[in-house]
Amino acid sequence: MNYKVWFNGKIINWEEAKIHLLCHCLHYGSGVFEGIRAYQTVDNRGAVFRLKDHIKRLFKSAKALKMKIPYSLSQIEKAILQLLRKNKLKEAYIRPIAFFGGEKIGLYPKDVKVFVGILTVPFGKYLGEEGVKVKISSFIRFHPKSVVSEAKVCGYYVNSIFATTEAKQKGFDEALLLDWRGFVAEGPGENIFIVKNKVLMTPKLNCILPGITRDTVIKLAKDMRIKVKEKDISLKELKNCDEAFFTGTAAEVTPIFQIDRKKINKGREGEITRKIRETYEKVVRGEIKKYRFWLTYFD
């Protein structure tokens, strides 16, 4: 690729971003990351959506891993904006990552050097243009006493790889994991919402990632006077819902048309899902003045 990369404080060429074979994170998954999007707005400018919230979560994840990022929050934010300008991107997926990059065998990362990198690349629809077919995974989401659930840690995503691979090999677009009790948790890289009798419901924060898009949707729904409940959702409730959709930075708002063999809303996007999706798409592009405080412009 011809894009530049920000790595350990410098903007360098793509092919120069290298780590050692003995990198701690490569062996043990000891890194934290964020997925962020930049959008071209209605006034033809580039803007990052909820940048500060994402970087705060990056540092919170690092703290959970007992990792000291050698840059400030504002330095990382400025580096992202600088890199977007350098790569001449108005629409992009942004991946900041901090990881134990030192060369050491052994789990305890004491005195292991922390590396920090940022990528900005073009990125389209993650889960397709319309809706998705979802497979309930035979794998479950981590028990809340197994990991720090609110942290976005590299190693956690092996769980997601297992679930995604299983779903894809069985002909589905995406997986959905249950928690240790059998209640609905989340997708491999997305939060989930369902609608029943015009009430919007989403799993409680117990073993799921507190998604920033999830938070955005809850706020938008409440402003639209849609009743929202955060609750335990059973498999029966899930499959008997009126509507369902995934949320995430990559997934944005993606309707769910089918769960296992059960069609949701006859395999079509529901009314509330459509309203939320269309509103979200306007918000990230600066079409609704009320929510422009979530945008960080960089050109």
N, C-alpha and C positions, 0 to 999 in steps of 0.2 A: 504493500500500500504506500501511497505517497503522503499520507497524513503524518503530522508530527505528534509526538507523545511528550507529556510532562512526566519526568522521572527523577525523583530525588532532588527536586529544586531547579531542574533545567529542562528546557524544551529541546528535545533531540529528535533525530530521525526514527521512524518506525522500527527499522531493523536493528537499531542500536539498543533497544530496550531489552536487556538480557539479564538473566539471573544464573547463579551457579547450580549445578546438578544436586548439590547438597543443601539447597535452600530449605530452611525449616518448614516453610509453608507448603512447599511442594510435597514434602514427606508426611506432614501431619495436619494440613488444612488450617494452619494457624494465621489466618488473615481475616480482615473485615472489608466489606465493600458496600457500595451503593449503586443503584441504577437510577439515573436521572434523565429527564428529557428536556430538550430545548425545542421550541416551536417558532415558526415564522408567524408573526402576529398580523392582525388585520391592517396595521399601518406599515407592513412590510419590514418590520424590524425583527431581530432575533431576541428571544427571551427564554430564560430557564425557569421551569415551573417548580416552585417551592424549594429553591436552592438551599436556603438557610436551614430549613427543616431536615433536608437530606444530610447536610453536613453535620448538623447536631446529632443526628442518629448515628452517623459514621463514628463520631467521637464517643458516643455512648456505647456503641458496640465494642470499640477498642478498649474502653474502660472495663467492660465485662471480661475481656480477654487479658486484662492486666497489661495492656499495651500502651506505651506512651508514644503518641504520634509526634514526630519532631518538627511539626509546623502548627501554626495556630489555625483556628477555624477560618478567620478572614484570609489568611494566606492561601488556604485550599480553595476558598471561594474565588479569589482573584485569579488563581492559577487556572481554574476552569474557564472563566470568562476570557482570559488571555489566550488559552488554547483554542477555544471556539473561534476567536477572531483570526488566529494564526492559520487555522485550517479552513477558514472562509465558509463556515457552516452556520446556517440559520436554523436548520432542522437537524437534530442529532440525538443520539443516545450517548450518555455520558457515564463513564465507569471510573470513579475514583476507588482506589484500593490501597489499603495499608496492610503490610504483612511482615512477619518475622522472616527476614531475608538472609540472615547470617548462616554461616556454614557450620552446622552443629548436629551431631546425632544425639538424640535424647529428647524426651518430651518437654521437659521443663525449660522454657525459653528465657531463663535468667541471663542477662547481659548479651542477648542475641540482638543484633542490629535490626531496626525497623526500616523497611523500605516503603516508599509511597509513590504511587503512579496514578496517572490520569489518562484515559483514552476518550476521544470524541469521534464518533463514526456515524455515517448516515444509517437510518434505521426506519423501517416501515412498520406494518402491522405485525405484531408478534404471533397472534393466534388466528390470522386470517381476516378476511374482509367482512364476514357476516357473523355466524355463530358457530359454536363448537359442540362436538359430541364428547362426553366425559365418561371416563371409567372410574368406578370406585376402586381404589387401589387395595391390593392385599397387604401393602405396607402401611404402617401407621405413622403419624407424626410423633416426634420425640416426646417422651414423658417430660413434664415441666421440671422434674427434679433430675433429669438427665443432662439438660443443657440450660443456658440462659435464653429463654424463648424470644425475648424482645431484641436480642442481638442478631445482627446479620453477619454470620460467621461463614467463611468459605467452606470449612469442613462439613457444615450442616447439609450442604447441597448434594452430598452423596445420597442422602435419603430421597431427595427430589429426583436424582438421576435414576434410581431404582424404580420409582413410581412412574416417571415419564416413559422410560424404556418399556416397561410392562404395558402401559396404555397404548403406546404407538404400535407395538408388536401385535396388539389385539385389534388394531384398526380404529382406534379412537384418536381424537385430536389432543386430548389432555387428560391428566389424572386428577383425582380428588382424594385426599387422605382423611381418614378419621382419626380421632384422638384415642388415647389409651382406654377410654371408657366406652368407645363406640359412637360418640357424637361427631358431627361434622367438624373438621378442623379447617383445612385450606388446601389450595392447589399446590403444585410443586414450586410455583413462583407467583402465586396470586392469592388474594383473599376472595371469599365468596359471599354473595348476598342472595337471599331468596325473597319472594313476595308471596304473601298469602292474605287474601281478603283485603288487599290494598295496604297492608302493613309490611314495611321493609324490615327484614331480619338478617342478622349476621352473627357469627359465633362470638362469644365473649373472649376477651384477651386472657387466655390461660396457657395455651401451648402454641399460640400462633404469633406470627410477626405482626406488630402494630403498623400496618401498612399506611403510608402517607396518602396513597390514592383512596384507601379505605376511609381514612379520616376525612378526606376531601368530600367523598360521596355522602358520608353521614351529615356533614355540614350543609351541603347543597340540598339534600333531601329535607332536612329540617327547615331550611329557608323556603322550600317549595311546599311546606306544610304536609309533608308525607310523614306519617308516624314511623319511628325507627325503634327497633328493639334489639339490644345485644343480649343474646340468650344461647343456651345449649340447644342445638338443633339435631333432632334424631334423624336417622336414615329414612324413616317413614315420613316425617315432615318434609324432608328434602324432596323425596320422590313424588309427594303429593302437593308440591307448591304450585302456584299459578305462574310464576316466572322465576328465573334464576340468571345470575350473571357473575362473571369474575371481574375483579379490579386489580390493577397493578400498574406500575410505571410503564412496563413493557406492554402489558395486556390492555392498558387503559380501561375502558368499560366494554367487556365482551359478552354478548348474550350466550347463554347455554341453551342449546336446543334439545339435548338428549342426555340423560344420565343412565348409564348401563343400557338397558333396552327400553327404558321409559322415555317417551317424548314429553317435553315440557312445553306447555302452551301450543300443542300440536306442531311442535318443531318450528315455532316462529318467535320473533322478538316480542316481548310483552310491552304494554303501554307505559308502565312505570319505568321499565328498563330503558325504553326509547327516550323518554323525557330526561332521565338522568344522563344517559349517554350523550344526547344532543347538547344538554347544558354543559356537561364536562368539556366537550369538544370546543364549545364557545369560550369557556373560561380559560382554557390553556392557551388560546389564541388571542386573548385580550378583548374579546367581543363584549364582555359584560364588565362595565366599569367598576362595579362594586367589588369585584374579585381581583382587580389588577395588582393589589398589594402582594399577591402570591407570585408575581412575575419579577424576575431580575433581568433587565434589558442589558444587552452587551454590544449593541451597535446603534 
